[in-house]
């Protein structure tokens, strides 16, 4: 998996894509922000993914790990491939 994507956790449920872009744009060009929303409340689920154009931008953004953002201490780490359970065939 390319190392130009970060995973953010423990986000404030009121966070917006604009706020994320404003906070992380200083590290480099952002090509995509994924901010999953709760279907009922339409508020953020508390995590997001940000993809940068350059790997060095993502690495530099790791500096935000454990820093306060919208009254919460956020987790920032490089995104990893989600492991999927393989189904056994009968």
N, C-alpha and C positions, 0 to 999 in steps of 0.2 A: 504494500500500500504506500502511495506517495506520502511523504512527510510534510506536506504543506497544508494539512488540515488539523485543526485543534478541536478538542472536546471541552465544553464548559459545563460545569455542574454547580449545584447549589445557587442557582440564579434566583433573583427576586421574581415572583410570579407576575409582576407588573412590567417586567422588562420588555422593550420593543426592539425590533431590528435596527431602528435608527440609533438607539442608545448603544447597542452593541457595536455598530459601525463607528460611531463617534469615539468609543473607547479603544477600539482595536485598529483603526485606520492608520494610526501613527506608526505601526509596525510594518506596513506595506499595503500593496493593492489587494483588496478583498474581492474575490471573484464570486463567492456565494456565502450566504448565511442561511442556515436551516434552524428555525426556531419553532419546534413543534408546539401546537396549541391544544388545550383541552377542548374537546368537541362541545361540551355543555357550557363552560364558562367563557370560552374564547381567550383565556389567559394562558400565559406560557406554562409549560409543564415543569420548568425549573432547570432545563438543560438546553444546550444548543451546540451547533457545529459551525465553525467558520473556516472557509477554505481561502487560502492566500494564493497569489500568483507565484510566489517564490517560497521555497522551503525555509530559507533563512528568516523570512518574515514570521512564519509559524514558530520557529525556534525562539525568536526574540520575544514573541507574545507570551511565552511561558513565564516571563518575568511577572506576569499578573497573577500567577498562582498564589493563593492565600491572601490576596489583597482585597480590601473592601470595595464593593461595587453595589450601589443602591442598597446600602445598609446590610449587606450580607458578605461574608468572606467566601469568595468564589474559588472553585477548583478549575485549574487550566492545565490540560495535558495534551500531548499529541494523540490524535484519534487513531484507533486501531481497528482492524477488521473485526466485525462482530462474528463471533464463532456461532455457527449454526449446528444444531444437533442433527446428525445424519440418521435418517430412518433406516431401520434394518428391513430388508426384504424377507418375506416369508419363505 
